[in-house]
Amino acid sequence: MNKWVTIQLDDGTNLQVNVTSADFNYATGFLTRQSYNSLVCNGTAIQNSQQAEVCKGQWVQLVLPNHISLSFYLTHYDDQMVGGSLHSPELLGLSNRVTSVQC
């Protein structure tokens, strides 16, 4: 934890993440902007910091490059990364798709 790692999925999707805490309910940390396609808040894709500010402290949809959509509690948004929490059960559902983890 507290280190940037690259997680590769079986379809070639690469996720660069920094997990700051995790338990049976949530995994909290950061995800680089290159690791996802979009964040959708109230049906609209977040395009800038002003839109993200309105959605902070809410559950949004995090859409990965492979079109998998995850519920994401948004707490941080900038040009480099987003921060927040994911439901651990949703992440466990992806665990069988992980082919490698690199620190």
C-alpha positions in Angstrom: 0.0 0.0 0.0 0.9 3.6 -0.5 3.0 2.8 -3.6 2.1 3.3 -7.2 1.5 -0.1 -8.9 0.5 -1.1 -12.4 -2.2 -3.8 -12.6 -2.6 -5.5 -15.9 -5.9 -7.2 -16.8 -6.3 -10.2 -19.2 -7.6 -7.9 -22.0 -4.4 -5.7 -21.8 -6.0 -2.9 -19.8 -3.4 -1.3 -17.5 -4.4 0.5 -14.3 -2.0 2.6 -12.4 -3.2 2.8 -8.8 -2.0 3.9 -5.4 -4.1 2.1 -2.7 -3.9 4.1 0.6 -6.2 1.8 2.6 -8.4 -1.2 2.0 -10.8 -3.4 4.0 -13.7 -5.8 3.2 -15.9 -2.9 2.3 -13.8 -0.3 0.4 -10.5 0.2 -1.3 -9.4 3.9 -1.1 -6.6 5.6 -3.1 -5.7 7.2 -6.4 -6.0 6.2 -10.0 -4.1 8.0 -12.8 -6.1 9.7 -15.5 -4.6 7.4 -18.1 -6.1 4.4 -16.3 -9.8 5.2 -17.1 -11.9 6.4 -19.9 -14.4 8.5 -18.1 -16.1 9.5 -14.8 -19.8 9.9 -15.1 -21.7 12.0 -12.6 -25.5 12.3 -12.8 -25.4 10.9 -16.3 -22.8 13.4 -17.6 -19.1 12.7 -18.2 -16.9 14.9 -16.0 -14.7 17.0 -18.4 -13.0 19.4 -16.0 -12.3 20.4 -12.4 -15.4 22.6 -12.1 -17.7 19.7 -13.0 -15.7 17.4 -10.7 -16.1 19.8 -7.8 -19.9 19.5 -8.0 -19.6 15.7 -7.8 -17.0 15.3 -5.0 -18.5 13.5 -2.1 -20.8 11.5 -4.4 -20.8 8.1 -6.0 -20.0 8.3 -9.7 -19.4 5.8 -12.4 -15.7 5.1 -13.2 -15.5 3.6 -16.7 -12.3 1.7 -17.5 -10.7 1.5 -21.0 -12.3 -2.0 -21.4 -15.7 -0.5 -20.7 -16.1 -2.0 -17.3 -18.0 0.4 -15.1 -17.4 0.6 -11.3 -19.0 2.7 -8.6 -16.5 5.2 -7.4 -16.8 7.6 -4.4 -15.0 10.8 -5.7 -12.9 12.7 -3.3 -10.1 14.2 -5.4 -9.8 15.2 -9.1 -6.9 17.0 -10.9 -5.1 16.8 -14.2 -3.0 13.8 -13.1 -5.3 11.6 -11.0 -8.6 11.0 -9.3 -9.0 9.9 -5.7 -11.7 8.1 -3.9 -13.1 4.8 -2.9 -14.3 1.6 -4.7 -16.5 -1.1 -3.2 -14.2 -4.0 -2.4 -16.7 -6.6 -3.6 -16.7 -5.0 -7.0 -12.9 -5.2 -7.1 -12.9 -8.8 -6.0 -15.1 -9.5 -9.0 -12.2 -8.3 -11.2 -9.5 -10.3 -9.4 -9.7 -13.3 -11.8 -8.9 -10.9 -14.7 -5.6 -9.7 -13.2 -2.6 -11.1 -15.0 0.2 -9.1 -13.4 0.9 -6.5 -10.7 4.1 -4.4 -10.9 5.4 -2.1 -8.2 
